[in-house]
Amino acid sequence: MNNKICFAINILSLIISILGTITTMIILICILLRRKTLYNIQLLLCTNNYIVLFLLGILTFTINIRIFQGDLNEFNNEKETLICRIQSYIFYAFMSAVYLSFILQAIFRLHRIVYVTQEYLLNFRTYWLIIPFIWLCSFLLNLPLLIWHGHQFILSENACLVSKYDSRSIAYSILTIYGIPFLLITLIYIRLTHFLRQQSLNSNLIQIKRSRYRDMIIFRRIIIHIFMLGIYGFPTCIMLLILAFTNELVPCFYRVLVLSVSICVFTSSVAVIYITPQIHFCRRKTKVIPIINNQNILQ
């Protein structure tokens, strides 16, 4: 019975990863076709989000394929290799990159609202340097897992992942993927709310207030989405707690983890459009202009 459930979870994860990767690729192409993408900070950050999501979608798809092939017994003598461990390392690094990319968007909104006088923080050239740094941080944060052999070949899944029996690696991966981003977003939100409370009600700054209000709405959307991303990790955390207190093996543990990443890629590809007004053209509908009868006007 458990084998059938695990197989069904893998098929569902495979389908969602395909849909998410295709959706991300289509939206990414639409953004790149716009001339001002490379010179607009918000479009640049949005492009970075979709590149990370697209690569994570491909990695999730390959892991699902390996699990599927293992279920079909196409590989009987697979062993742990350095390449397998590196693939797992890259997979976890891109999971971190997704969260840090959304944190970068929140930081940009913070600069637009609070640090408007510091022009270098609102210069697109600055973010051309910050984005590679974010990618580098994602890989460096997960490097210890690769060094101390945190990525292991899971025979039942035919893929390399962080073993649920390695408490140190599990705790560290949760810290780098979830802990650091949630800490950063909390600090940013506290700073932003404190700044807005100190603002005076000056009627001469209506336009500035509207701009800040709009940025605040988008900032709250980013926070909601980041917490949604955190919710995807709850099933894994619950299963780890069950394992820790009961020492019982939870069926389909790794497949639920991969499924949550597949859902993350698909939902995030849609959520970024909601977060970023500059790419609302991806969901823009044709406007219907009513035709007024001249005779009715004369009457």
C-alpha positions in Angstrom: 0.0 0.0 0.0 2.8 2.4 0.9 4.6 1.6 -2.3 1.5 2.6 -4.3 1.2 5.9 -2.4 4.8 6.7 -2.8 4.6 5.9 -6.5 1.5 8.2 -6.9 3.3 11.0 -5.0 6.3 10.7 -7.4 4.0 10.8 -10.5 2.2 13.9 -9.1 5.5 15.6 -8.3 6.7 14.8 -11.8 3.7 16.4 -13.4 3.8 19.5 -11.3 7.5 19.9 -11.9 6.9 19.8 -15.6 4.1 22.3 -15.4 6.1 24.6 -13.2 9.2 24.5 -15.4 7.3 25.2 -18.6 5.3 28.0 -16.9 8.5 29.6 -15.6 10.2 29.3 -19.0 7.4 31.0 -20.8 7.2 33.9 -18.4 11.0 34.2 -18.4 11.0 34.5 -22.2 8.3 37.1 -22.1 10.3 39.2 -19.6 13.6 38.9 -21.6 11.9 40.1 -24.8 11.2 43.4 -23.1 14.0 45.9 -23.9 14.0 47.6 -20.5 14.5 44.4 -18.5 18.3 44.9 -18.2 17.9 48.6 -17.1 14.9 48.3 -14.7 15.7 47.1 -11.2 12.3 45.5 -10.6 12.3 43.6 -13.9 16.0 42.6 -13.3 15.1 41.1 -9.9 12.1 39.4 -11.4 14.2 37.9 -14.1 16.6 36.6 -11.4 13.7 35.0 -9.6 12.5 33.2 -12.7 16.0 32.0 -13.7 16.4 30.5 -10.2 13.0 28.9 -10.4 13.6 27.6 -13.9 16.9 25.9 -12.9 15.3 24.5 -9.7 12.4 23.2 -11.7 14.9 21.3 -14.0 16.7 19.9 -11.0 13.5 18.8 -9.4 12.4 17.2 -12.7 15.6 15.2 -13.0 15.3 13.9 -9.4 11.7 12.9 -10.1 12.9 11.0 -13.2 15.5 9.2 -11.2 13.0 8.2 -8.5 10.6 7.1 -11.3 13.3 5.0 -13.0 14.2 3.4 -9.6 10.5 2.4 -9.1 10.6 0.7 -12.5 13.8 -1.1 -11.4 15.8 0.3 -14.3 18.8 0.7 -12.0 19.6 -2.2 -9.8 23.3 -1.6 -9.0 23.4 2.2 -8.4 26.0 3.4 -6.0 26.9 6.7 -4.4 29.2 8.8 -6.6 30.7 12.3 -6.3 28.6 13.4 -9.2 25.4 12.3 -7.5 26.4 14.2 -4.3 27.2 17.3 -6.3 23.8 17.2 -8.0 22.2 17.0 -4.6 24.3 19.9 -3.4 23.3 22.0 -6.4 19.6 21.1 -5.7 19.7 22.3 -2.1 21.7 25.4 -3.1 19.0 26.5 -5.5 16.4 25.9 -2.9 18.3 28.5 -0.8 18.6 30.8 -3.8 14.9 30.9 -4.3 14.3 32.2 -0.8 17.2 34.6 -0.9 16.0 36.0 -4.3 12.7 36.9 -2.7 14.5 38.5 0.3 16.4 40.6 -2.3 13.1 41.9 -3.6 12.1 42.8 -0.1 15.4 44.6 0.5 14.8 46.7 -2.7 11.3 47.7 -1.4 12.9 48.7 1.9 15.4 50.9 0.1 12.6 52.6 -1.9 10.6 53.4 1.2 13.3 54.1 3.9 16.6 54.8 2.2 15.4 56.9 -0.7 18.3 59.4 -0.3 20.9 56.8 -0.9 20.8 56.6 -4.7 23.4 53.9 -5.1 21.0 51.5 -3.4 18.5 52.3 -6.1 20.9 52.0 -9.0 20.5 49.0 -11.3 24.3 48.6 -11.6 24.4 47.9 -7.8 22.0 45.0 -8.3 24.0 43.6 -11.1 26.6 43.0 -8.5 24.3 41.9 -5.7 22.5 39.2 -7.7 25.7 37.2 -8.3 26.6 37.6 -4.7 23.2 36.1 -3.7 23.9 33.1 -5.9 27.4 32.8 -4.4 26.0 32.9 -0.8 23.5 30.2 -1.7 26.3 27.8 -2.8 28.6 28.8 0.1 25.9 28.3 2.7 25.3 24.7 1.5 29.0 23.9 1.0 29.5 22.4 4.5 26.9 19.7 3.7 29.0 18.6 0.7 32.2 18.7 2.7 31.1 16.6 5.7 29.2 14.1 3.4 25.7 15.4 4.3 24.4 14.3 0.8 24.0 10.6 0.6 22.7 8.1 -1.9 19.2 7.0 -0.8 18.7 3.5 -2.2 14.9 3.6 -2.0 14.8 6.8 -4.0 17.6 6.1 -6.4 18.9 9.7 -5.8 21.3 11.6 -3.5 19.6 13.7 -0.9 20.2 14.8 2.7 19.5 11.7 4.8 16.8 12.0 7.4 18.9 10.1 9.9 21.7 12.6 9.7 20.4 15.1 12.3 23.3 17.5 11.9 22.8 17.8 8.1 19.0 18.1 8.5 19.3 20.9 11.0 21.8 22.7 9.0 19.8 22.5 5.7 16.7 23.8 7.5 18.7 26.7 8.9 20.2 27.7 5.5 17.0 27.2 3.5 14.3 28.4 5.9 16.0 29.9 9.0 18.2 32.7 7.5 15.5 34.0 5.1 12.8 34.1 7.8 15.2 35.9 10.1 16.1 38.5 7.4 12.5 39.1 6.4 11.5 39.6 10.1 14.3 42.2 10.6 13.3 44.0 7.4 9.7 44.1 8.3 10.4 45.5 11.8 12.6 48.2 10.3 10.0 49.1 7.8 7.0 49.3 10.2 9.1 51.3 12.6 9.9 53.8 9.9 6.3 54.2 8.7 5.1 54.8 12.2 7.5 57.7 12.6 6.3 59.4 9.4 4.4 62.7 9.8 1.0 63.3 8.2 2.2 66.1 5.9 -0.4 66.8 3.2 2.2 68.2 0.8 3.7 64.7 0.4 0.6 63.0 -1.0 2.4 61.6 -4.0 5.3 60.2 -1.9 2.8 58.6 0.5 1.0 56.9 -2.4 4.3 55.6 -3.7 5.3 54.3 -0.3 1.8 52.8 0.3 2.1 51.0 -3.0 5.5 49.6 -2.2 4.2 48.6 1.3 1.4 46.6 -0.4 3.9 44.8 -2.6 6.2 44.3 0.3 3.4 42.6 2.3 2.7 40.4 -0.8 6.4 39.3 -0.7 6.1 38.5 3.0 3.0 36.4 2.4 4.6 34.5 -0.4 7.8 33.8 1.7 5.6 32.5 4.5 3.8 30.4 1.9 7.2 29.0 0.8 7.8 28.2 4.5 4.5 26.3 4.7 5.7 24.0 2.0 8.5 22.8 4.4 6.0 22.1 7.2 5.2 18.5 6.1 8.9 17.7 6.1 9.4 19.2 9.5 6.4 17.3 11.0 7.8 14.0 9.6 11.2 14.8 11.1 9.6 15.5 14.5 7.7 12.2 14.3 11.0 10.4 13.5 12.8 12.1 16.4 10.2 11.3 19.1 8.9 7.9 17.9 11.9 6.7 16.0 9.5 5.4 13.4 10.2 5.6 9.7 7.6 7.8 7.9 6.8 6.4 4.4 7.5 8.6 1.4 9.5 11.1 3.4 11.8 12.1 0.5 9.0 12.1 -2.1 7.0 14.5 0.0 10.1 16.8 0.2 10.5 16.7 -3.6 6.8 17.2 -4.1 6.9 20.3 -1.9 9.7 21.7 -4.1 7.7 21.0 -7.2 4.7 22.8 -5.8 7.0 25.7 -4.8 8.3 26.1 -8.4 4.8 26.1 -9.9 3.1 28.4 -7.4 6.1 30.8 -7.3 6.1 31.2 -11.0 2.5 32.6 -10.7 3.1 34.5 -7.5 5.9 36.6 -8.9 3.5 38.1 -11.4 1.3 39.0 -8.4 4.2 40.5 -6.5 5.7 42.5 -9.4 3.4 45.1 -11.1 5.9 45.6 -13.9 5.1 42.1 -15.3 1.4 42.2 -15.1 1.4 42.2 -18.9 1.8 38.4 -18.5 -1.8 38.2 -17.3 -3.2 41.3 -18.9 -6.6 40.8 -20.5 -8.0 42.6 -23.5 -10.0 45.6 -22.4 -13.5 45.8 -23.7 -14.5 49.4 -24.6 -18.2 50.0 -24.6 -19.7 51.6 -27.7 -22.1 54.4 -26.9 -25.0 54.8 -29.3 -25.1 58.4 -30.6 -28.9 58.3 -30.8 -29.1 57.6 -27.1 -26.9 60.6 -26.4 -29.0 62.9 -28.5 -32.1 61.7 -26.7 
